[in-house]
C-alpha cells in the first residue's frame, strides 16, 4: 500500500482566510463601538432635556414670546383682550405642534436619537453660524476644522518629540537629563488649560509678544500667507500649553518601554554580533514597542478631546469645545446634543483606529481564534 502524500491547501486560501477573519473582527469592533455611541448619545439626550423637564421651560418661553409678539404688534392693539388671548393660544399651539411638545418625551427621545446618529441634527434654538445658518450641522462643521487643526498639531508634535527624546534618554540612563525628565514627569498632572492661563499672563500681558486669544487677527489679514502667519501666531500659546501638559509624562513612559526592551536577550545578542546601534534601535527596540507607544498616544488623544472645552474657552479658540461651552450657556439643546454626537464619533474613531493598529502591529493578537 503506497503512502499517501499530504494534500496542500489551495493557493491563496491562507490569505483569504486571514482577510475574512480581519473583516469579521473589524465588523464586530464597529458594531460594539456603534452601540457605545448610541448609548452615550441617548444618555446625553435624556440629560440635556433633564428627562423631559426642559419641555416645561420651553412652554414658558413659547408663551412669553407669543404674548410679547402679539402685544407688540400695533395691528392687535384695538383687539378685545379675549380675542387677543385666543390669538396667543393659537400661536402657542402652532409652536408646540412644530416642536412636537404635545408628544411624550420618550417617543421624541427615540426620534432625536435616530436623527442624531444619522447626523440629522436639526436647527439651533438660539445660536447660528458665522454665515447666519441655524442648522446645527452647519454650525458644527464650521467649528470642527479649528479643533482638528489645534489638537492635531499639538498631538503630532508631542508624539514625535517625545519618541525622539525617549530614544535618546534610553541610551543615557541615569544622566542628569534623564533624572530631570523623571523629576518633571509629575508636572503633566496639570491640564493644558492650567498652563494656558500662565502662558497668557506671561506672553500676552507681561511680555506682549503673542496674542492671548482667537484664531486670527481681527480683521483677518488679506492673502493666504498673511492669514496663515496670523493663525500660526495665535496657535503658539494653546499648542505650547498642550505640549507642556503631556510631553514629560510621554517621554517618561516611552523611555521606560525602550529601557525594558533594550535589556532583552535578543538585543544583547544583536549588540554582541556587532550590529550598528541605529539598526538595533530601529529593528529590535522601536519596532516591538510600537503597540504600546501607539496605545499611549491614542489614549492621550482621547484625554485631550475631553479637555477641549476648557482649553478652547481659555484661549477663545473657535472650535467645538468653545461651541459646546456657549451652547450650554444658551441652553441650546440641539447644539449640545450635536456637539456631543461629533465628540462621540471622534472618540469612537480613535478607539477603532487603536484596535485595528493593534491587530496589525502586535503579532501576539489573534483574530477570531486564528493565528495571524
C-alpha positions as CSV (number, residue, x, y, z in Angstrom):
1,X,0.0,0.0,0.0
2,X,1.6,3.2,-1.1
3,X,1.9,6.0,1.4
4,X,-0.4,8.8,0.9
5,X,1.0,12.2,0.2
6,X,-0.3,15.1,2.3
7,X,-2.6,17.4,0.5
8,X,-1.6,21.0,0.2
9,X,-4.1,23.7,0.9
10,X,-5.2,25.6,-2.3
11,X,-3.1,28.5,-3.2
12,X,-4.4,31.7,-1.7
13,X,-6.6,30.0,0.9
14,X,-4.5,31.3,3.8
15,X,-4.5,35.0,2.8
16,X,-8.3,34.8,2.1
17,X,-8.9,33.2,5.5
18,X,-6.9,35.9,7.2
19,X,-8.8,38.6,5.3
20,X,-12.1,37.1,6.3
21,X,-11.1,37.0,9.9
22,X,-9.9,40.6,9.8
23,X,-13.2,41.7,8.2
24,X,-15.2,39.8,10.9
25,X,-13.0,41.3,13.6
26,X,-13.5,44.8,12.1
27,X,-17.2,44.3,11.8
28,X,-17.5,43.3,15.5
29,X,-15.5,46.2,16.7
30,X,-17.5,48.6,14.6
31,X,-20.8,47.2,16.0
32,X,-19.5,47.4,19.6
33,X,-18.4,51.0,19.1
34,X,-21.6,51.9,17.4
35,X,-23.6,50.6,20.3
36,X,-21.4,52.5,22.7
37,X,-22.0,55.7,20.7
38,X,-25.8,55.1,20.7
39,X,-25.9,54.6,24.4
40,X,-23.8,57.7,25.1
41,X,-25.8,59.9,22.7
42,X,-29.1,58.7,24.2
43,X,-27.9,59.4,27.7
44,X,-26.9,62.9,26.5
45,X,-30.3,63.5,25.0
46,X,-32.0,62.5,28.3
47,X,-29.6,64.6,30.4
48,X,-29.7,67.6,28.1
49,X,-33.5,67.6,28.3
50,X,-33.5,66.7,32.0
51,X,-35.7,63.7,31.4
52,X,-38.4,65.9,29.7
53,X,-38.3,68.7,32.3
54,X,-36.9,71.1,29.8
55,X,-40.3,70.9,28.0
56,X,-41.8,73.0,30.8
57,X,-39.2,75.7,30.4
58,X,-39.8,75.7,26.7
59,X,-43.6,76.1,27.2
60,X,-43.0,79.1,29.4
61,X,-40.6,80.6,26.8
62,X,-43.1,79.9,24.0
63,X,-46.0,81.6,25.8
64,X,-43.8,84.6,26.7
65,X,-42.6,85.1,23.2
66,X,-46.0,84.6,21.7
67,X,-47.5,87.1,24.2
68,X,-44.8,89.7,23.5
69,X,-45.2,89.3,19.7
70,X,-48.9,89.8,19.8
71,X,-48.9,92.7,22.2
72,X,-46.1,94.5,20.5
73,X,-47.9,94.4,17.1
74,X,-49.9,97.6,16.6
75,X,-52.5,95.8,14.5
76,X,-53.7,93.9,17.6
77,X,-53.8,96.9,20.0
78,X,-57.5,97.5,19.4
79,X,-58.4,93.9,19.5
80,X,-60.5,92.8,22.5
81,X,-58.5,91.0,25.2
82,X,-60.4,87.8,24.8
83,X,-59.6,87.6,21.1
84,X,-56.0,88.6,21.7
85,X,-55.6,85.8,24.2
86,X,-57.1,83.3,21.7
87,X,-54.6,84.5,19.1
88,X,-51.8,84.0,21.6
89,X,-53.1,80.5,22.4
90,X,-53.2,79.7,18.6
91,X,-49.6,80.9,18.2
92,X,-48.6,78.7,21.2
93,X,-50.4,75.7,19.9
94,X,-48.7,76.0,16.5
95,X,-45.2,76.3,18.1
96,X,-46.0,73.3,20.4
97,X,-47.0,71.3,17.3
98,X,-43.9,72.3,15.4
99,X,-41.7,71.3,18.3
100,X,-43.8,68.2,19.0
101,X,-44.1,69.1,22.6
102,X,-47.5,67.5,22.7
103,X,-46.0,64.1,22.3
104,X,-44.5,62.0,25.2
105,X,-40.8,62.7,25.7
106,X,-39.9,59.0,25.4
107,X,-41.2,58.9,21.9
108,X,-39.4,62.1,20.9
109,X,-36.2,61.0,22.5
110,X,-36.1,57.9,20.3
111,X,-36.6,60.1,17.2
112,X,-34.0,62.6,18.5
113,X,-31.6,59.6,18.8
114,X,-32.3,58.4,15.3
115,X,-31.7,61.9,13.9
116,X,-28.5,62.4,15.9
117,X,-27.0,59.1,14.9
118,X,-27.6,59.9,11.2
119,X,-26.2,63.4,11.7
120,X,-29.6,65.0,11.0
121,X,-29.0,67.4,13.9
122,X,-31.9,69.8,13.3
123,X,-31.9,73.5,13.9
124,X,-30.4,75.5,16.8
125,X,-32.8,77.3,19.1
126,X,-30.6,80.3,19.9
127,X,-27.2,80.0,18.1
128,X,-26.2,80.4,14.5
129,X,-23.1,80.0,12.3
130,X,-20.9,82.9,11.2
131,X,-22.8,82.8,7.9
132,X,-26.1,83.0,9.6
133,X,-27.3,79.4,9.3
134,X,-29.4,78.0,12.1
135,X,-28.7,74.4,11.1
136,X,-26.8,72.6,13.8
137,X,-24.8,70.6,11.2
138,X,-23.6,73.8,9.6
139,X,-22.7,75.3,12.9
140,X,-20.6,72.3,13.9
141,X,-18.9,71.8,10.5
142,X,-17.9,75.4,10.7
143,X,-16.1,74.9,14.0
144,X,-14.7,71.4,13.5
145,X,-11.7,72.3,11.4
146,X,-10.4,74.6,14.1
147,X,-10.5,71.9,16.7
148,X,-8.8,69.3,14.4
149,X,-6.1,71.8,13.5
150,X,-5.2,72.7,17.0
151,X,-5.4,69.3,18.6
152,X,-3.9,67.5,15.7
153,X,-0.9,69.8,15.6
154,X,-0.3,69.5,19.4
155,X,-0.7,65.7,19.4
156,X,1.7,65.1,16.5
157,X,4.2,67.5,18.0
158,X,4.1,65.7,21.3
159,X,4.3,62.2,19.7
160,X,7.4,62.8,17.5
161,X,9.3,64.9,20.0
162,X,8.7,62.5,22.9
163,X,9.7,59.4,20.9
164,X,12.9,61.1,19.7
165,X,13.9,62.3,23.2
166,X,12.8,59.0,24.8
167,X,15.1,57.0,22.5
168,X,17.9,59.4,23.3
169,X,17.4,59.1,27.0
170,X,17.3,55.3,26.8
171,X,20.9,55.5,25.7
172,X,21.8,57.8,28.6
173,X,20.1,56.1,31.5
174,X,20.9,57.9,34.8
175,X,22.3,61.0,33.2
176,X,21.4,64.5,34.6
177,X,18.9,65.0,31.7
178,X,17.3,61.6,32.3
179,X,16.9,62.4,36.0
180,X,15.5,65.8,35.1
181,X,12.8,64.3,32.9
182,X,11.8,61.9,35.7
183,X,11.5,64.8,38.1
184,X,9.4,66.8,35.7
185,X,7.0,63.9,34.8
186,X,4.5,64.8,37.7
187,X,4.0,68.2,36.1
188,X,1.9,66.5,33.4
189,X,-0.8,66.1,36.1
190,X,-1.9,69.6,35.4
191,X,-4.2,70.0,32.4
192,X,-3.4,72.1,29.3
193,X,-5.7,75.0,30.2
194,X,-3.8,75.4,33.5
195,X,-0.6,76.1,31.7
196,X,-2.5,78.2,29.2
197,X,-3.5,80.7,31.9
198,X,0.1,81.3,32.9
199,X,1.3,81.4,29.3
200,X,-1.3,84.1,28.5
201,X,-0.3,86.1,31.6
202,X,3.4,85.9,30.7
203,X,3.5,86.2,26.9
204,X,0.3,88.2,26.2
205,X,0.4,90.7,29.1
206,X,3.7,90.8,30.9
207,X,5.7,90.5,27.7
208,X,3.1,91.2,25.0
209,X,4.7,89.2,22.1
210,X,1.8,86.8,21.3
211,X,-2.0,87.2,21.0
212,X,-3.9,86.0,24.0
213,X,-7.0,84.6,22.2
214,X,-8.7,84.0,19.0
215,X,-7.7,82.1,15.8
216,X,-6.6,85.0,13.6
217,X,-6.2,88.7,13.9
218,X,-9.3,91.0,13.7
219,X,-9.9,92.0,11.0
220,X,-8.5,88.9,9.2
221,X,-5.4,89.7,7.1
222,X,-5.7,89.6,3.3
223,X,-3.7,87.0,1.4
224,X,-3.1,83.3,2.1
225,X,0.4,83.7,3.6
226,X,-0.6,86.6,5.8
227,X,-3.6,84.7,7.1
228,X,-1.5,81.5,7.7
229,X,1.1,83.6,9.6
230,X,-1.6,85.2,11.8
231,X,-3.1,81.7,12.5
232,X,0.3,80.3,13.4
233,X,0.9,83.2,15.9
234,X,-2.4,82.5,17.5
235,X,-1.8,78.8,17.7
236,X,1.5,79.1,19.6
237,X,0.2,79.6,23.1
238,X,-2.5,76.9,23.1
239,X,-0.2,74.4,21.3
240,X,2.5,75.1,23.9
241,X,0.1,74.7,26.7
242,X,-1.0,71.2,25.5
243,X,2.6,70.3,24.7
244,X,3.7,71.2,28.3
245,X,0.9,69.2,29.8
246,X,1.8,66.0,28.0
247,X,5.4,66.0,27.0
248,X,7.2,65.0,30.2
249,X,4.9,62.1,31.1
250,X,5.1,60.8,27.5
251,X,8.9,60.9,27.4
252,X,9.0,59.1,30.8
253,X,6.5,56.4,29.7
254,X,8.1,55.7,26.4
255,X,11.7,55.9,27.7
256,X,10.6,53.2,30.2
257,X,9.4,51.0,27.3
258,X,12.6,51.5,25.4
259,X,14.7,50.6,28.5
260,X,12.8,47.4,29.1
261,X,13.2,46.2,25.6
262,X,16.8,47.3,25.3
263,X,17.7,44.8,28.1
264,X,16.1,41.8,26.3
265,X,18.4,38.9,25.4
266,X,17.9,39.3,21.7
267,X,19.1,42.9,21.9
268,X,22.2,41.8,23.8
269,X,22.7,39.2,21.1
270,X,22.4,41.8,18.4
271,X,25.0,44.0,20.2
272,X,27.3,41.0,20.5
273,X,27.1,40.4,16.8
274,X,28.3,44.0,16.2
275,X,25.2,45.4,14.6
276,X,25.0,49.2,14.3
277,X,23.3,51.0,17.1
278,X,20.8,52.7,14.8
279,X,19.8,49.3,13.3
280,X,19.4,47.8,16.8
281,X,17.2,50.6,18.0
282,X,15.0,50.6,14.8
283,X,14.6,46.8,14.5
284,X,14.9,45.4,18.0
285,X,13.8,48.2,20.3
286,X,11.5,50.6,18.4
287,X,9.6,48.0,16.4
288,X,8.5,45.8,19.3
289,X,7.4,48.9,21.3
290,X,5.1,50.3,18.6
291,X,1.9,48.8,20.0
292,X,2.3,50.3,23.5
293,X,3.5,53.6,22.0
294,X,0.5,53.9,19.7
295,X,-1.8,52.9,22.6
296,X,-0.3,55.6,24.8
297,X,-0.6,58.1,22.0
298,X,-4.2,57.4,21.2
299,X,-5.2,57.3,24.8
300,X,-3.5,60.6,25.3
301,X,-5.5,61.9,22.3
302,X,-8.8,60.7,23.9
303,X,-7.9,62.5,27.1
304,X,-7.1,65.7,25.1
305,X,-10.5,65.6,23.4
306,X,-12.2,65.7,26.8
307,X,-10.2,68.8,27.7
308,X,-11.0,70.7,24.6
309,X,-14.0,72.5,26.2
310,X,-12.0,74.3,28.9
311,X,-8.8,74.9,26.8
312,X,-10.7,76.4,23.9
313,X,-12.7,78.6,26.3
314,X,-9.4,79.9,27.9
315,X,-7.9,80.8,24.5
316,X,-11.3,81.8,22.9
317,X,-10.4,79.3,20.2
318,X,-13.4,78.9,17.8
319,X,-13.7,75.1,17.9
320,X,-16.1,72.5,19.1
321,X,-15.1,72.9,22.7
322,X,-15.9,76.6,22.8
323,X,-19.1,75.9,20.8
324,X,-20.3,73.4,23.4
325,X,-19.5,75.8,26.2
326,X,-21.5,78.5,24.5
327,X,-24.4,76.1,23.8
328,X,-24.6,75.2,27.5
329,X,-24.7,78.8,28.4
330,X,-27.6,79.5,25.9
331,X,-29.3,76.2,26.9
332,X,-29.4,75.4,23.2
333,X,-30.2,71.6,23.4
334,X,-29.8,70.8,19.7
335,X,-26.3,72.3,19.6
336,X,-25.4,70.5,22.8
337,X,-26.5,67.1,21.5
338,X,-24.9,67.7,18.1
339,X,-21.6,68.6,19.7
340,X,-21.6,65.6,21.9
341,X,-22.5,63.4,18.9
342,X,-19.5,64.7,17.0
343,X,-17.2,64.2,20.0
344,X,-18.6,60.6,20.4
345,X,-17.8,59.8,16.8
346,X,-14.3,61.2,17.1
347,X,-13.7,59.1,20.2
348,X,-15.1,56.0,18.6
349,X,-12.9,56.6,15.5
350,X,-9.9,56.9,17.8
351,X,-10.7,53.7,19.6
352,X,-11.4,51.9,16.4
353,X,-8.1,53.0,14.9
354,X,-6.4,51.8,18.0
355,X,-8.0,48.3,17.7
356,X,-7.0,48.0,14.0
357,X,-3.4,49.1,14.5
358,X,-3.1,46.8,17.5
359,X,-4.3,43.9,15.4
360,X,-1.9,44.7,12.6
361,X,1.2,45.6,14.7
362,X,1.1,43.1,17.6
363,X,1.8,39.5,16.4
364,X,0.5,38.2,19.7
365,X,-3.0,39.2,18.9
366,X,-5.2,36.6,17.4
367,X,-8.2,37.5,15.2
368,X,-11.2,35.2,15.5
369,X,-9.2,32.5,17.2
370,X,-6.7,32.0,14.3
371,X,-3.1,32.8,14.3
372,X,-2.1,35.8,12.3
